[in-house]
Amino acid sequence: MQDFTYRNLISHIDINRDAIEFIDLGHSDARVAEFLSDMQRDNDMIELNLIRNNAYKEAVIMPLHIINSESDLLKEIIRDEQKTFGGSKLFYINDMHDKIMVMAVPKSMDGKLSMVISKLNKVNEKISRLNSKIKKDNEEIYLKRKSGNDKKDELVNMINRNFKV
Protein backbone atom coordinates (compact mmCIF):
# COMPACT_ATOMS: atom_id res chain seq x y z
CA MET A 1 0.00 0.00 0.00
CA GLN A 2 1.32 3.44 -0.91
CA ASP A 3 1.60 6.21 1.65
CA PHE A 4 -0.69 9.13 0.76
CA THR A 5 0.29 11.35 3.68
CA TYR A 6 1.02 15.01 3.08
CA ARG A 7 4.41 16.29 4.21
CA ASN A 8 5.08 19.63 5.84
CA LEU A 9 7.61 22.02 4.38
CA ILE A 10 10.91 22.49 6.16
CA SER A 11 11.64 25.86 7.73
CA HIS A 12 14.82 27.61 6.71
CA ILE A 13 17.42 28.05 9.39
CA ASP A 14 17.98 31.49 10.79
CA ILE A 15 20.30 33.06 13.33
CA ASN A 16 18.93 34.68 16.48
CA ARG A 17 20.59 38.05 16.00
CA ASP A 18 19.84 39.36 19.49
CA ALA A 19 21.59 36.40 21.13
CA ILE A 20 24.88 36.44 19.17
CA GLU A 21 27.88 36.43 21.50
CA PHE A 22 31.45 37.56 20.83
CA ILE A 23 34.06 35.87 23.02
CA ASP A 24 37.64 36.93 23.64
CA LEU A 25 39.49 33.62 24.00
CA GLY A 26 42.47 35.24 25.70
CA HIS A 27 41.27 33.48 28.84
CA SER A 28 39.29 30.33 29.49
CA ASP A 29 35.59 30.64 28.74
CA ALA A 30 32.98 28.14 29.89
CA ARG A 31 30.76 28.91 26.89
CA VAL A 32 33.24 27.09 24.64
CA ALA A 33 32.79 23.86 26.65
CA GLU A 34 29.43 23.07 25.06
CA PHE A 35 31.20 22.74 21.68
CA LEU A 36 34.10 20.54 22.83
CA SER A 37 32.71 17.20 21.67
CA ASP A 38 32.21 18.53 18.12
CA MET A 39 35.64 20.18 18.15
CA GLN A 40 37.29 16.85 18.94
CA ARG A 41 35.15 14.65 16.64
CA ASP A 42 36.02 14.13 12.95
CA ASN A 43 38.40 17.08 12.73
CA ASP A 44 41.69 17.22 10.85
CA MET A 45 45.06 17.39 12.63
CA ILE A 46 45.81 20.99 11.65
CA GLU A 47 42.56 22.22 13.15
CA LEU A 48 43.05 20.10 16.28
CA ASN A 49 46.56 21.56 16.74
CA LEU A 50 45.23 25.12 16.41
CA ILE A 51 42.68 24.35 19.12
CA ARG A 52 45.14 22.56 21.45
CA ASN A 53 47.74 25.33 21.10
CA ASN A 54 45.18 28.05 21.82
CA ALA A 55 45.85 29.73 18.47
CA TYR A 56 42.28 30.93 18.23
CA LYS A 57 41.84 34.19 20.12
CA GLU A 58 38.21 35.06 19.38
CA ALA A 59 34.94 33.28 18.81
CA VAL A 60 31.38 34.06 17.85
CA ILE A 61 28.48 31.95 19.10
CA MET A 62 25.33 32.14 17.01
CA PRO A 63 22.08 30.56 18.23
CA LEU A 64 20.08 28.93 15.45
CA HIS A 65 16.33 28.79 14.96
CA ILE A 66 15.53 25.11 14.38
CA ILE A 67 12.10 23.58 14.88
CA ASN A 68 12.42 20.36 16.88
CA SER A 69 10.36 18.21 14.49
CA GLU A 70 12.76 19.12 11.68
CA SER A 71 15.96 19.04 13.69
CA ASP A 72 17.33 15.66 12.55
CA LEU A 73 17.23 16.59 8.88
CA LEU A 74 18.61 20.07 9.52
CA LYS A 75 21.42 18.71 11.72
CA GLU A 76 22.46 16.41 8.91
CA ILE A 77 22.40 19.19 6.31
CA ILE A 78 24.35 21.57 8.59
CA ARG A 79 26.97 18.90 9.35
CA ASP A 80 27.44 18.35 5.59
CA GLU A 81 28.36 22.03 5.21
CA GLN A 82 30.55 22.21 8.31
CA LYS A 83 33.86 21.25 6.71
CA THR A 84 36.15 23.12 4.35
CA PHE A 85 37.63 21.57 1.23
CA GLY A 86 40.73 20.71 3.27
CA GLY A 87 38.73 18.73 5.82
CA SER A 88 38.91 21.07 8.79
CA LYS A 89 35.74 22.29 10.40
CA LEU A 90 34.75 25.84 9.62
CA PHE A 91 32.42 26.05 12.62
CA TYR A 92 31.38 23.92 15.56
CA ILE A 93 27.95 22.75 16.68
CA ASN A 94 26.96 22.33 20.31
CA ASP A 95 25.47 19.08 21.63
CA MET A 96 21.93 20.48 21.50
CA HIS A 97 22.48 21.45 17.83
CA ASP A 98 20.94 24.86 18.47
CA LYS A 99 24.13 26.96 18.33
CA ILE A 100 27.19 27.20 16.15
CA MET A 101 30.55 28.65 17.12
CA VAL A 102 33.11 30.19 14.79
CA MET A 103 36.66 30.49 16.11
CA ALA A 104 39.36 32.63 14.51
CA VAL A 105 42.89 33.86 14.90
CA PRO A 106 43.26 37.61 15.50
CA LYS A 107 41.94 39.87 12.73
CA SER A 108 40.45 37.03 10.67
CA MET A 109 36.94 36.72 12.10
CA ASP A 110 35.26 38.73 9.32
CA GLY A 111 36.61 36.46 6.59
CA LYS A 112 35.80 33.27 8.45
CA LEU A 113 32.33 34.51 9.37
CA SER A 114 31.69 35.33 5.69
CA MET A 115 32.56 31.73 4.79
CA VAL A 116 30.20 30.41 7.48
CA ILE A 117 27.38 32.64 6.24
CA SER A 118 27.96 31.29 2.71
CA LYS A 119 27.72 27.75 4.07
CA LEU A 120 24.49 28.55 5.93
CA ASN A 121 23.10 30.09 2.73
CA LYS A 122 23.90 26.77 1.00
CA VAL A 123 21.93 24.99 3.73
CA ASN A 124 18.93 27.23 3.07
CA GLU A 125 19.27 26.63 -0.69
CA LYS A 126 19.16 22.88 -0.06
CA ILE A 127 16.08 23.37 2.09
CA SER A 128 14.44 25.35 -0.73
CA ARG A 129 15.11 22.50 -3.15
CA LEU A 130 13.72 19.97 -0.66
CA ASN A 131 10.63 22.15 -0.19
CA SER A 132 10.08 22.25 -3.96
CA LYS A 133 10.19 18.46 -4.03
CA ILE A 134 7.82 18.23 -1.05
CA LYS A 135 5.37 20.59 -2.77
CA LYS A 136 5.52 18.48 -5.92
CA ASP A 137 5.00 15.27 -3.94
CA ASN A 138 2.08 16.83 -2.06
CA GLU A 139 0.51 17.85 -5.36
CA GLU A 140 0.81 14.26 -6.61
CA ILE A 141 -0.78 12.97 -3.41
CA TYR A 142 -3.61 15.45 -3.82
CA LEU A 143 -4.23 14.33 -7.39
CA LYS A 144 -4.35 10.68 -6.27
CA ARG A 145 -6.69 11.47 -3.37
CA LYS A 146 -8.79 14.06 -5.20
CA SER A 147 -11.47 11.62 -6.26
CA GLY A 148 -12.54 11.27 -2.63
CA ASN A 149 -14.13 14.74 -2.77
CA ASP A 150 -12.70 15.55 0.66
CA LYS A 151 -12.81 19.22 1.72
CA LYS A 152 -9.63 18.76 3.78
CA ASP A 153 -7.70 17.68 0.66
CA GLU A 154 -8.93 20.81 -1.13
CA LEU A 155 -7.73 22.99 1.75
CA VAL A 156 -4.36 21.26 1.98
CA ASN A 157 -3.91 21.67 -1.77
CA MET A 158 -4.72 25.37 -1.58
CA ILE A 159 -2.15 25.81 1.23
CA ASN A 160 0.41 23.76 -0.69
CA ARG A 161 0.05 25.92 -3.80
CA ASN A 162 -0.14 29.34 -2.16
CA PHE A 163 1.59 29.38 1.22
CA LYS A 164 5.23 30.52 1.16
CA VAL A 165 7.56 29.17 3.83
LOTIFI-515181 format. One record per residue (C-alpha): residue in one letter; residue number from 1; y, z, x. Coordinates in steps of 0.05 Angstrom, whole numbers. Layout:
# LOTIFI-515181
node resn:A	resi:NUM	v:Y	w:Z	u:X
...
***
This chain:
# LOTIFI-515181
node resn:M	resi:1	v:0	w:0	u:0
node resn:Q	resi:2	v:69	w:-18	u:26
node resn:D	resi:3	v:124	w:33	u:32
node resn:F	resi:4	v:183	w:15	u:-14
node resn:T	resi:5	v:227	w:74	u:6
node resn:Y	resi:6	v:300	w:62	u:20
node resn:R	resi:7	v:326	w:84	u:88
node resn:N	resi:8	v:393	w:117	u:102
node resn:L	resi:9	v:440	w:88	u:152
node resn:I	resi:10	v:450	w:123	u:218
node resn:S	resi:11	v:517	w:155	u:233
node resn:H	resi:12	v:552	w:134	u:296
node resn:I	resi:13	v:561	w:188	u:348
node resn:D	resi:14	v:630	w:216	u:360
node resn:I	resi:15	v:661	w:267	u:406
node resn:N	resi:16	v:694	w:330	u:379
node resn:R	resi:17	v:761	w:320	u:412
node resn:D	resi:18	v:787	w:390	u:397
node resn:A	resi:19	v:728	w:423	u:432
node resn:I	resi:20	v:729	w:383	u:498
node resn:E	resi:21	v:729	w:430	u:558
node resn:F	resi:22	v:751	w:417	u:629
node resn:I	resi:23	v:717	w:460	u:681
node resn:D	resi:24	v:739	w:473	u:753
node resn:L	resi:25	v:672	w:480	u:790
node resn:G	resi:26	v:705	w:514	u:849
node resn:H	resi:27	v:670	w:577	u:825
node resn:S	resi:28	v:607	w:590	u:786
node resn:D	resi:29	v:613	w:575	u:712
node resn:A	resi:30	v:563	w:598	u:660
node resn:R	resi:31	v:578	w:538	u:615
node resn:V	resi:32	v:542	w:493	u:665
node resn:A	resi:33	v:477	w:533	u:656
node resn:E	resi:34	v:461	w:501	u:589
node resn:F	resi:35	v:455	w:434	u:624
node resn:L	resi:36	v:411	w:457	u:682
node resn:S	resi:37	v:344	w:433	u:654
node resn:D	resi:38	v:371	w:362	u:644
node resn:M	resi:39	v:404	w:363	u:713
node resn:Q	resi:40	v:337	w:379	u:746
node resn:R	resi:41	v:293	w:333	u:703
node resn:D	resi:42	v:283	w:259	u:720
node resn:N	resi:43	v:342	w:255	u:768
node resn:D	resi:44	v:344	w:217	u:834
node resn:M	resi:45	v:348	w:253	u:901
node resn:I	resi:46	v:420	w:233	u:916
node resn:E	resi:47	v:444	w:263	u:851
node resn:L	resi:48	v:402	w:326	u:861
node resn:N	resi:49	v:431	w:335	u:931
node resn:L	resi:50	v:502	w:328	u:905
node resn:I	resi:51	v:487	w:382	u:854
node resn:R	resi:52	v:451	w:429	u:903
node resn:N	resi:53	v:507	w:422	u:955
node resn:N	resi:54	v:561	w:436	u:904
node resn:A	resi:55	v:595	w:369	u:917
node resn:Y	resi:56	v:619	w:365	u:846
node resn:K	resi:57	v:684	w:402	u:837
node resn:E	resi:58	v:701	w:388	u:764
node resn:A	resi:59	v:666	w:376	u:699
node resn:V	resi:60	v:681	w:357	u:628
node resn:I	resi:61	v:639	w:382	u:570
node resn:M	resi:62	v:643	w:340	u:507
node resn:P	resi:63	v:611	w:365	u:442
node resn:L	resi:64	v:579	w:309	u:402
node resn:H	resi:65	v:576	w:299	u:327
node resn:I	resi:66	v:502	w:288	u:311
node resn:I	resi:67	v:472	w:298	u:242
node resn:N	resi:68	v:407	w:338	u:248
node resn:S	resi:69	v:364	w:290	u:207
node resn:E	resi:70	v:382	w:234	u:255
node resn:S	resi:71	v:381	w:274	u:319
node resn:D	resi:72	v:313	w:251	u:347
node resn:L	resi:73	v:332	w:178	u:345
node resn:L	resi:74	v:401	w:190	u:372
node resn:K	resi:75	v:374	w:234	u:428
node resn:E	resi:76	v:328	w:178	u:449
node resn:I	resi:77	v:384	w:126	u:448
node resn:I	resi:78	v:431	w:172	u:487
node resn:R	resi:79	v:378	w:187	u:539
node resn:D	resi:80	v:367	w:112	u:549
node resn:E	resi:81	v:441	w:104	u:567
node resn:Q	resi:82	v:444	w:166	u:611
node resn:K	resi:83	v:425	w:134	u:677
node resn:T	resi:84	v:462	w:87	u:723
node resn:F	resi:85	v:431	w:25	u:753
node resn:G	resi:86	v:414	w:65	u:815
node resn:G	resi:87	v:375	w:116	u:775
node resn:S	resi:88	v:421	w:176	u:778
node resn:K	resi:89	v:446	w:208	u:715
node resn:L	resi:90	v:517	w:192	u:695
node resn:F	resi:91	v:521	w:252	u:648
node resn:Y	resi:92	v:478	w:311	u:628
node resn:I	resi:93	v:455	w:334	u:559
node resn:N	resi:94	v:447	w:406	u:539
node resn:D	resi:95	v:382	w:433	u:509
node resn:M	resi:96	v:410	w:430	u:439
node resn:H	resi:97	v:429	w:357	u:450
node resn:D	resi:98	v:497	w:369	u:419
node resn:K	resi:99	v:539	w:367	u:483
node resn:I	resi:100	v:544	w:323	u:544
node resn:M	resi:101	v:573	w:342	u:611
node resn:V	resi:102	v:604	w:296	u:662
node resn:M	resi:103	v:610	w:322	u:733
node resn:A	resi:104	v:653	w:290	u:787
node resn:V	resi:105	v:677	w:298	u:858
node resn:P	resi:106	v:752	w:310	u:865
node resn:K	resi:107	v:797	w:255	u:839
node resn:S	resi:108	v:741	w:213	u:809
node resn:M	resi:109	v:734	w:242	u:739
node resn:D	resi:110	v:775	w:186	u:705
node resn:G	resi:111	v:729	w:132	u:732
node resn:K	resi:112	v:665	w:169	u:716
node resn:L	resi:113	v:690	w:187	u:647
node resn:S	resi:114	v:707	w:114	u:634
node resn:M	resi:115	v:635	w:96	u:651
node resn:V	resi:116	v:608	w:150	u:604
node resn:I	resi:117	v:653	w:125	u:548
node resn:S	resi:118	v:626	w:54	u:559
node resn:K	resi:119	v:555	w:81	u:554
node resn:L	resi:120	v:571	w:119	u:490
node resn:N	resi:121	v:602	w:55	u:462
node resn:K	resi:122	v:535	w:20	u:478
node resn:V	resi:123	v:500	w:75	u:439
node resn:N	resi:124	v:545	w:61	u:379
node resn:E	resi:125	v:533	w:-14	u:385
node resn:K	resi:126	v:458	w:-1	u:383
node resn:I	resi:127	v:467	w:42	u:322
node resn:S	resi:128	v:507	w:-15	u:289
node resn:R	resi:129	v:450	w:-63	u:302
node resn:L	resi:130	v:399	w:-13	u:274
node resn:N	resi:131	v:443	w:-4	u:213
node resn:S	resi:132	v:445	w:-79	u:202
node resn:K	resi:133	v:369	w:-81	u:204
node resn:I	resi:134	v:365	w:-21	u:156
node resn:K	resi:135	v:412	w:-55	u:107
node resn:K	resi:136	v:370	w:-118	u:110
node resn:D	resi:137	v:305	w:-79	u:100
node resn:N	resi:138	v:337	w:-41	u:42
node resn:E	resi:139	v:357	w:-107	u:10
node resn:E	resi:140	v:285	w:-132	u:16
node resn:I	resi:141	v:259	w:-68	u:-16
node resn:Y	resi:142	v:309	w:-76	u:-72
node resn:L	resi:143	v:287	w:-148	u:-85
node resn:K	resi:144	v:214	w:-125	u:-87
node resn:R	resi:145	v:229	w:-67	u:-134
node resn:K	resi:146	v:281	w:-104	u:-176
node resn:S	resi:147	v:232	w:-125	u:-229
node resn:G	resi:148	v:225	w:-53	u:-251
node resn:N	resi:149	v:295	w:-55	u:-283
node resn:D	resi:150	v:311	w:13	u:-254
node resn:K	resi:151	v:384	w:34	u:-256
node resn:K	resi:152	v:375	w:76	u:-193
node resn:D	resi:153	v:354	w:13	u:-154
node resn:E	resi:154	v:416	w:-23	u:-179
node resn:L	resi:155	v:460	w:35	u:-155
node resn:V	resi:156	v:425	w:40	u:-87
node resn:N	resi:157	v:433	w:-35	u:-78
node resn:M	resi:158	v:507	w:-32	u:-94
node resn:I	resi:159	v:516	w:25	u:-43
node resn:N	resi:160	v:475	w:-14	u:8
node resn:R	resi:161	v:518	w:-76	u:1
node resn:N	resi:162	v:587	w:-43	u:-3
node resn:F	resi:163	v:588	w:24	u:32
node resn:K	resi:164	v:610	w:23	u:105
node resn:V	resi:165	v:583	w:77	u:151
***
